[in-house]
Amino acid sequence: MILSAKFVVVFKAKIKVLDPSYFQIAQDLRDKALSQFNCLKFEAVSENNFEIALSYWYSLEDIQAWHQDADHQVAQAIGKEQWYQSFSVEICEIKKSYSS
């Protein structure tokens, strides 16, 4: 676990259809978040038409900057129209973490 992460963004979605463009756009956006927006770690899993993605961040300002990124905004619009039936986002503060 990343000890310096202070926030986690929890993205949950009911999948409508993930076309081939989805996978490339998702990978490009993950790379961009990690390299340009101080995202510390990104994890995602999809199963039974449901997706959960967790991203870990230093600050709320980094999360806000990422949310406002033009490429991310385009992907959000496509997601609402094509990829997802519904989705939710939760931003949680990490109070304690440990691992073994």
N, C-alpha and C positions, 0 to 999 in steps of 0.2 A: 504494500500500500504506500502511496505517496504521502509522506508525513507533513509536507508543507501545504498541501491542498486545504483550503479553508471552506470551499463551497463545492457542492455537486449539483449539476443540473440533471434532473430525471425527466426524460422524454418517453412517453408511452403512447402508442398508436395502434389503432385497429387498421390493418392493411386492407386497402381496396385492391390494388394491383401494383406490383413493382416491376416496371418495364426495364429493358436493358439500360436505358439512360440513367435510371435511378442509381445503379451500382457504381457507375463511373462518377456521377455527381457527388454521391455520398463519400466516396473515397477522396475525391478532390477537396471537398469541404473539410473532411477530417484532417487531411494534411495541412490545409490552410489554417485551421483553428490551432493546431499544434505548433505550427512554425511561425505564425504571424500574430496570434492573439493570446499568447500565454496560457493556452489550454495545456494542462499537465498530463492528462491521460484521457483516453476515450475507449469505452467498451460498449458493445451492442450485441443483442441476441434477438433473433426472430424465430417464432414458432407458432404454428396454428393460427396464422393470420394476425399475429400480435407481435409488436416490436417494442423492446425496451432499450434505450440508450442512456448511458451514464457518461457525463463529462465532468472532469475535475478542474477547478480553477482556483487561482490565488485571491481574486477579488470580484466584487459585484461590478466594478467598472470594466473589467476584462469581459465579463459576461455580457454586459450592455453593449460594449463595442462590437462584440461578435454578433449579437442579435441585430445590430444595425448595418452590418456589412452588406454591400450590394449583392454579391453572389449568394450569400446566405438568404437574403430577402427573396431573391428569384426562386431559389429552391423551396423556400417556405410556401410561396404562392403555388408552385407546381404541386407540392405535397398536398395542399388543401384541395386543389382541383382534381388531381389524378391519382396520387399514391395512397392517400389515407382516407378512410371513412370518417375517422375522428381521431383527435389526439389531445394530450394534455402535457403541460410542462410544469415542473415543480423545481424551485431553487431552494436548496437546503443548506444550512450552515453545518459544517462538520464540527461537532463539539469534542469528539474523541475518536481515535481510530487505533487499531492494533491488529496484528496478524501473527501467524505462527508459521 
